[in-house]
Amino acid sequence: MIRFTIEQRHLVDVEGKPIANEAGSVSFHNCEADSADEAVRLFVKSDGAEVIGNIQKFPGFQAIATVRKTGGVYTLQVTPTSQTRLPIR
């Protein structure tokens, strides 16, 4: 298992209004998974969201995905976490 940090950036609200630059539009989460795309799937499932399009995978266990939730559209950027003793919640 690899520990990942997931950066969730709120892009637009339910009406399509851009809010990416507003305070509080970015949050960070932690997840353990075997791969970056599995980390996206686990986070999306636990967050009540759905992936829009494909999960884009990059070298070094990194991934980017666009997701839709009841609050709007978000991007997820998944990267390996450097702190191995960080508690998972």
NUVEXRO-381036 format. One line per 2 residues: number of its first residue (from 1); their letters; for each residue x, y, z of N, C-alpha, C. Coordinates in pm, 1 decimal. Layout:
<rs>
NUM> a> X/Y/Z/X/Y/Z/X/Y/Z  ...;
</rs>
This chain:
<rs>
1> mi> 83.4/-118.5/0.0/0.0/0.0/0.0/88.1/125.2/0.0  42.0/223.4/-72.4/109.0/352.7/-81.6/16.6/457.0/-20.9;
3> rf> 72.8/549.2/51.5/-5.5/658.6/109.4/-4.1/776.0/12.0  -121.7/830.4/-17.7/-135.8/940.4/-112.9/-196.5/1062.9/-46.2;
5> ti> -157.4/1179.5/-96.2/-223.3/1305.1/-62.4/-310.8/1342.6/-180.9  -435.0/1377.9/-153.8/-528.9/1416.9/-258.7/-563.9/1563.7/-238.9;
7> eq> -529.5/1644.5/-338.8/-567.1/1786.0/-338.4/-698.5/1797.8/-414.2  -800.8/1846.8/-347.2/-932.6/1864.8/-409.4/-955.4/2014.0/-430.7;
9> rh> -969.5/2053.9/-555.8/-987.2/2195.9/-590.2/-1126.2/2214.3/-650.0  -1206.6/2298.6/-584.9/-1343.6/2326.7/-629.2/-1337.2/2422.4/-748.2;
11> lv> -1385.7/2379.4/-863.9/-1377.5/2460.8/-985.5/-1500.7/2547.4/-1007.5  -1618.4/2484.1/-1012.0/-1743.7/2556.9/-1035.3/-1851.7/2503.1/-942.3;
13> dv> -1949.1/2590.3/-909.8/-2059.8/2546.2/-826.0/-2165.7/2477.6/-911.9  -2279.2/2445.1/-852.4/-2384.0/2372.2/-923.9/-2444.6/2452.1/-1038.2;
15> eg> -2430.9/2583.6/-1035.0/-2483.1/2668.5/-1142.6/-2378.9/2696.2/-1250.2  -2258.1/2640.8/-1233.7/-2152.6/2661.3/-1331.8/-2068.7/2785.2/-1308.3;
17> kp> -2089.5/2851.6/-1194.6/-2014.5/2973.2/-1162.0/-1874.3/2935.2/-1113.2  -1769.2/2991.6/-1174.1/-1632.2/2960.9/-1130.4/-1606.9/3007.8/-987.3;
19> ia> -1548.1/2920.8/-907.6/-1514.5/2957.5/-769.8/-1374.1/2910.1/-732.4  -1294.0/2874.5/-830.0/-1161.6/2817.1/-803.9/-1070.1/2909.7/-725.7;
21> ne> -1088.9/3040.5/-734.2/-1000.2/3133.9/-665.0/-1054.3/3182.6/-531.3  -1169.6/3133.5/-490.0/-1227.3/3176.0/-362.7/-1159.9/3103.9/-246.1;
23> ag> -1159.2/3169.5/-130.8/-1103.2/3108.1/-10.2/-1178.7/2979.5/22.8  -1107.0/2879.1/62.2/-1169.9/2752.8/98.0/-1201.1/2662.7/-19.2;
25> sv> -1156.1/2699.5/-138.3/-1187.2/2617.2/-255.5/-1091.6/2499.4/-271.2  -988.8/2491.1/-186.5/-892.6/2381.2/-192.8/-890.4/2308.6/-59.1;
27> sf> -892.7/2175.5/-64.3/-879.7/2095.8/57.2/-786.5/1978.4/29.0  -728.2/1924.4/135.2/-633.3/1814.3/122.3/-681.2/1695.5/204.3;
29> hn> -661.9/1575.8/148.0/-707.5/1452.1/210.6/-597.6/1347.4/196.6  -604.5/1241.6/276.7/-508.2/1132.5/269.3/-580.3/1002.2/241.0;
31> ce> -509.3/912.3/172.6/-568.9/785.4/133.5/-457.7/682.8/115.5  -484.2/556.8/146.6/-390.9/448.2/119.0/-449.6/361.2/9.6;
33> ad> -367.0/331.1/-91.0/-411.6/248.8/-203.7/-289.6/187.0/-270.8  -314.4/93.3/-362.2/-205.5/28.5/-435.4/-156.9/111.6/-552.9;
35> sa> -239.1/204.9/-601.4/-201.1/288.2/-716.0/-272.8/422.6/-705.3  -227.8/518.3/-785.8/-288.8/651.3/-783.5/-432.8/647.9/-832.8;
37> de> -460.6/569.9/-938.7/-598.7/565.3/-987.6/-690.7/493.9/-889.0  -638.6/395.8/-815.0/-720.2/333.1/-711.4/-747.6/432.5/-598.4;
39> av> -650.3/517.9/-566.4/-670.9/621.1/-464.3/-783.7/715.1/-506.0  -787.7/751.4/-634.5/-896.8/835.8/-685.3/-1029.5/764.4/-666.4;
41> rl> -1037.4/638.6/-708.2/-1163.8/563.7/-697.9/-1211.0/550.6/-552.9  -1118.0/520.3/-462.2/-1155.3/507.7/-320.9/-1204.3/640.2/-263.9;
43> fv> -1135.0/748.4/-296.4/-1175.0/880.0/-246.5/-1311.0/920.8/-302.9  -1330.1/900.2/-432.5/-1456.5/936.3/-497.3/-1572.3/859.2/-434.4;
45> ks> -1551.0/730.7/-410.0/-1656.0/648.4/-349.4/-1690.0/698.2/-208.8  -1587.9/728.8/-128.4/-1612.8/773.2/9.1/-1667.9/915.3/15.5;
47> dg> -1646.3/994.1/-90.4/-1688.6/1134.5/-92.3/-1822.9/1155.4/-162.5  -1883.3/1047.8/-212.6/-2012.6/1059.8/-279.4/-2006.2/1135.1/-410.5;
49> ae> -1898.9/1114.5/-485.1/-1878.4/1185.5/-611.9/-1877.2/1086.6/-727.7  -1864.5/1139.6/-848.9/-1848.9/1055.0/-967.2/-1741.4/1115.5/-1056.5;
51> vi> -1660.4/1028.5/-1116.6/-1553.2/1073.6/-1205.1/-1613.7/1115.6/-1338.1  -1571.5/1231.7/-1388.0/-1612.2/1279.8/-1520.3/-1496.1/1250.1/-1614.4;
53> gn> -1518.8/1169.9/-1715.7/-1411.3/1136.0/-1809.4/-1320.1/1029.4/-1752.4  -1191.9/1037.5/-1787.2/-1093.7/937.5/-1746.2/-1003.1/991.1/-1636.5;
55> iq> -947.4/898.6/-1560.4/-843.1/933.2/-1464.6/-712.6/938.2/-1542.9  -646.0/1051.8/-1541.0/-518.8/1066.4/-1612.8/-405.5/1026.7/-1519.5;
57> kf> -329.5/923.7/-1560.6/-218.8/873.5/-1479.3/-86.7/925.6/-1533.7  5.2/954.9/-1442.0/136.9/1007.2/-1476.5/243.6/924.4/-1406.2;
59> pg> 367.6/928.1/-1456.7/476.2/854.2/-1390.9/494.2/899.5/-1246.0  542.8/808.1/-1163.7/567.8/842.4/-1023.9/445.1/833.1/-936.1;
61> fq> 349.7/747.3/-971.2/228.6/727.0/-890.9/150.1/855.6/-872.0  127.7/929.5/-980.2/49.4/1052.0/-974.9/-69.8/1039.8/-1069.1;
63> ai> -177.6/1110.7/-1036.7/-297.8/1107.7/-1119.9/-376.2/1236.8/-1101.1  -456.3/1268.2/-1202.9/-547.7/1382.6/-1199.0/-683.1/1334.5/-1249.2;
65> at> -789.0/1380.2/-1184.0/-924.0/1344.4/-1226.4/-1016.8/1463.2/-1203.3  -1122.1/1469.0/-1281.7/-1228.1/1567.7/-1262.6/-1348.5/1492.8/-1208.6;
67> vr> -1408.8/1545.2/-1102.5/-1522.8/1478.1/-1040.9/-1638.8/1574.8/-1022.1  -1757.8/1517.0/-1016.6/-1880.1/1594.1/-991.9/-1940.3/1546.4/-860.6;
69> kt> -1977.6/1643.6/-777.1/-2047.8/1615.9/-651.9/-2169.7/1706.5/-646.8  -2247.6/1694.8/-539.9/-2366.7/1779.0/-527.5/-2330.9/1926.5/-518.4;
71> gg> -2208.7/1959.2/-472.6/-2167.5/2098.5/-459.0/-2104.9/2158.8/-582.7  -2083.5/2079.1/-687.5/-2024.0/2131.4/-809.9/-1922.1/2037.2/-869.9;
73> vy> -1825.8/2095.4/-942.5/-1722.8/2018.6/-1012.0/-1587.3/2049.6/-948.3  -1507.6/1946.3/-931.9/-1378.7/1956.4/-864.9/-1271.4/1885.8/-947.7;
75> tl> -1145.2/1924.0/-927.2/-1034.3/1843.1/-977.7/-965.9/1779.4/-857.8  -915.3/1659.8/-880.5/-837.7/1589.4/-779.6/-697.5/1569.9/-834.3;
77> qv> -597.7/1606.7/-757.0/-459.1/1578.7/-792.7/-404.7/1485.4/-686.3  -359.0/1368.6/-729.1/-314.0/1264.5/-637.9/-162.7/1249.2/-649.6;
79> tp> -93.1/1257.3/-536.4/52.2/1240.6/-533.4/90.0/1155.5/-412.5  200.4/1081.5/-421.6/245.0/1004.1/-305.4/278.4/1097.5/-189.2;
81> ts> 244.6/1055.3/-68.5/273.3/1133.0/51.1/413.3/1101.2/99.4  487.7/1203.0/136.1/624.2/1181.0/182.6/629.2/1140.2/329.2;
83> qt> 524.0/1166.3/404.5/522.5/1132.4/546.9/454.7/998.1/567.5  532.4/896.7/603.6/477.4/762.1/618.3/403.3/742.0/749.4;
85> rl> 422.6/827.6/846.2/356.9/810.7/975.5/234.9/900.8/993.2  188.4/958.6/885.4/71.1/1044.3/889.5/-53.1/957.8/911.0;
87> pi> -135.2/984.8/1013.1/-253.1/901.2/1036.5/-358.0/918.8/926.7  -420.6/808.8/889.1/-528.6/810.6/789.6/-660.1/822.1/864.4;
89> r> -745.1/914.5/819.8/-877.7/932.6/882.0/-984.7/892.8/786.9;
</rs>
